[in-house]
């Protein structure tokens, strides 16, 4: 059994399967989530629970966070019962959320003041990759700290790489998600154009998936379009959030700007659906 005590904060679409990998690997895992009903599946598999982030930090050696945005991160660290209110030292806090480099630099500085370590380590991949421990993990922060926790990260992904200083992991993830949005919009536009000319989506996607353009993402999202299945593996509102964060760090390219505008326009109607639901907006 692995002896490092791990705390986990955030049991959303990605947080549940990722934390389950650590339980399966034999780590002692304690979880905290605002919605307590989401803790049930982890408790059934042997995880403990903690009432607050601060208490969680007291009970563990390494705390991993997987939540939605900068606002949630700030509350987890500096809220009334937040991590930093515990006033402890020698802990490692790994933020695997897709957030801004700025919030990572700010929280890292606060952690350092208390004698703790912070890594930003967002992931590339969706629910299927989380369920099969095939995520790609990109980390920013102290490389020695990264090497210490790399075996933990490798239980959740097929690759864990140190990118650079604090915030570098976040910046890399925003670059990747910019390309993801462009790819998604391109696929949706191709399907809409084919449809306007009497070609069914299934016919076009069969051609694409047997061409030089074929890739796993196109197959997965193409199947979603064919089956009219827009259940969110990665929601449209979250890719829009990420594009706004990318703009904050310098995104100004023609395709990136166009993707931000398209997804922002689609968010009101389809924000809670999968990002490929942008096709519904484009098909109006």
PyMOL commands that set and color helices and strands:
alter all, ss='L'
color gray80, all
select helices_A, chain A and resi 13-24+36-44+53-59+70-78+83-86+101-114+127-131+143-153+168-196+201-208+216-226+236-248+254-270+275-282
alter helices_A, ss='H'
color red, helices_A
select strands_A, chain A and resi 5-9+28-32+48-49+62-65+92-95+117-120+123-124+135-140+157-164
alter strands_A, ss='S'
color yellow, strands_A
deselect
rebuild
show_as cartoon
